[in-house]
Amino acid sequence: MKNDRCLWEAEWVIPSELAEGSRVLEEILEQLANHEWGTHDIYSVRLALDEAIVNAIKHGNRHDESKQVRIACKLRPRELWVEIADEGPGFDPTAVPDCTCEENLEVPSGRGLMLMRCFMSRVEYNQRGNSVVMEKQRAEKAPDDAKPSQP
């Protein structure tokens, strides 16, 4: 699938402002809808990308508006590829406790990373831990996503 032609690609460099992150997220979701991705896939991408963008702004750059977040996106016929990088010190994703373990059920951290892994086909961090690459493989059209037939 990596060799499929790109239907759309874009790159943004935004300040560490949640409103800017939301604007970029909406642009990406609009492209998925324009290319007839199903509602379930769009919802999955919304949850995962929102979490990753907020993490970059809040945890990576610590809301420091002098720091930037870079978001790159490529949309292919069967796949969405997104990279989100911040200017923070990074983190070790393997050190985040598993939020599904009984001893961590009341711990507030780690749920976002779990959501990203559950809703995306691939989630990988760079060595430093300040950049994440996520991919979503497009599902076959579900019956509820089909367009109504014309009489």
C-alpha positions as CSV (number, residue, x, y, z in Angstrom):
1,M,0.0,0.0,0.0
2,K,3.0,2.3,0.5
3,N,3.2,2.5,-3.3
4,D,-0.4,3.7,-3.8
5,R,-0.7,7.1,-5.2
6,C,-1.3,10.0,-2.8
7,L,-4.8,11.4,-3.0
8,W,-4.0,14.3,-0.7
9,E,-1.1,15.4,1.4
10,A,-0.5,18.4,3.7
11,E,1.9,19.6,6.3
12,W,1.3,22.2,9.1
13,V,3.5,23.8,11.7
14,I,1.3,25.2,14.4
15,P,1.9,27.0,17.7
16,S,1.1,25.0,20.9
17,E,-2.5,26.1,20.9
18,L,-5.4,23.6,21.2
19,A,-7.6,25.6,18.8
20,E,-4.9,25.3,16.1
21,G,-4.7,21.6,16.7
22,S,-8.4,21.3,16.4
23,R,-8.4,23.2,13.1
24,V,-5.9,20.8,11.6
25,L,-7.8,17.8,12.8
26,E,-11.0,19.1,11.2
27,E,-9.1,19.6,7.9
28,I,-7.9,16.0,7.9
29,L,-11.3,14.6,8.8
30,E,-12.9,16.7,6.0
31,Q,-10.5,15.1,3.5
32,L,-11.5,11.6,4.8
33,A,-15.1,12.4,4.3
34,N,-14.4,13.9,0.9
35,H,-12.8,10.6,-0.1
36,E,-15.7,8.6,1.2
37,W,-14.1,7.0,4.2
38,G,-16.7,5.4,6.5
39,T,-18.1,7.0,9.6
40,H,-16.5,4.4,11.9
41,D,-13.0,5.0,10.4
42,I,-13.4,8.8,10.6
43,Y,-14.5,8.5,14.2
44,S,-11.5,6.3,15.0
45,V,-9.1,8.7,13.3
46,R,-10.8,11.6,15.2
47,L,-10.2,10.0,18.6
48,A,-6.6,9.0,17.9
49,L,-5.4,12.2,16.2
50,D,-7.1,14.4,18.8
51,E,-5.3,12.5,21.5
52,A,-1.9,12.7,19.8
53,I,-2.2,16.4,19.0
54,V,-3.3,17.3,22.5
55,N,-0.5,15.2,23.9
56,A,2.0,17.1,21.7
57,I,0.7,20.5,22.9
58,K,0.0,19.6,26.5
59,H,2.7,17.1,27.5
60,G,5.3,17.6,24.8
61,N,5.4,21.4,24.5
62,R,3.7,22.1,27.9
63,H,1.4,24.7,26.3
64,D,4.5,26.8,25.5
65,E,3.2,28.9,22.6
66,S,6.8,29.7,21.5
67,K,7.2,26.0,20.7
68,Q,5.6,24.4,17.6
69,V,3.9,21.2,16.6
70,R,4.5,19.8,13.2
71,I,1.8,17.6,11.6
72,A,2.3,15.8,8.3
73,C,-0.4,13.8,6.6
74,K,-0.7,11.6,3.5
75,L,-4.0,10.1,2.3
76,R,-3.9,7.2,0.0
77,P,-6.8,5.2,-1.4
78,R,-6.7,2.6,1.4
79,E,-4.5,4.3,4.1
80,L,-4.1,7.5,6.2
81,W,-0.5,8.2,7.4
82,V,0.1,11.0,9.9
83,E,3.2,12.1,11.8
84,I,2.9,14.5,14.8
85,A,6.1,15.9,16.3
86,D,6.6,18.4,19.2
87,E,9.7,20.2,20.5
88,G,9.5,18.7,24.0
89,P,12.0,16.4,25.7
90,G,10.1,13.3,24.6
91,F,9.1,10.3,26.7
92,D,9.4,6.5,26.8
93,P,6.0,5.0,25.8
94,T,7.0,1.6,27.2
95,A,7.3,3.3,30.6
96,V,3.6,4.3,30.7
97,P,1.7,1.9,32.8
98,D,-0.9,-0.3,31.1
99,C,-4.2,1.4,32.1
100,T,-6.1,-1.8,31.6
101,C,-4.3,-3.6,34.5
102,E,-6.4,-3.8,37.7
103,E,-3.8,-1.9,39.7
104,N,-3.9,1.0,37.2
105,L,-7.6,1.4,36.7
106,E,-7.8,4.5,38.9
107,V,-4.6,6.0,37.5
108,P,-5.5,8.9,35.1
109,S,-2.6,8.5,32.7
110,G,-2.1,6.1,29.8
111,R,-5.6,5.9,28.4
112,G,-4.9,8.2,25.5
113,L,-2.0,6.0,24.3
114,M,-4.3,2.9,24.6
115,L,-6.9,4.7,22.5
116,M,-4.4,5.5,19.8
117,R,-3.2,1.9,19.6
118,C,-6.8,0.6,19.6
119,F,-8.1,2.9,16.9
120,M,-5.2,3.1,14.5
121,S,-3.6,0.3,12.5
122,R,0.0,1.3,13.5
123,V,1.4,3.6,16.2
124,E,5.2,4.1,16.4
125,Y,7.3,6.6,18.3
126,N,10.7,7.9,17.4
127,Q,13.7,7.1,19.7
128,R,13.4,10.4,21.6
129,G,9.7,10.0,22.1
130,N,8.7,13.4,20.8
131,S,7.3,12.2,17.4
132,V,4.6,9.7,16.6
133,V,3.7,8.1,13.3
134,M,0.2,6.6,13.0
135,E,-1.5,4.8,10.2
136,K,-5.1,3.8,9.6
137,Q,-6.0,1.2,7.1
138,R,-9.3,2.0,5.5
139,A,-12.1,-0.6,6.3
140,E,-14.3,-2.0,3.6
141,K,-17.5,0.1,3.4
142,A,-20.0,-0.9,6.1
143,P,-23.7,-1.1,5.2
144,D,-24.4,2.0,7.3
145,D,-21.8,4.0,5.3
146,A,-23.3,3.1,1.9
147,K,-25.0,5.9,0.0
148,P,-28.8,5.5,-0.6
149,S,-29.6,4.1,-4.0
150,Q,-31.3,6.4,-6.5
151,P,-34.8,5.4,-7.7
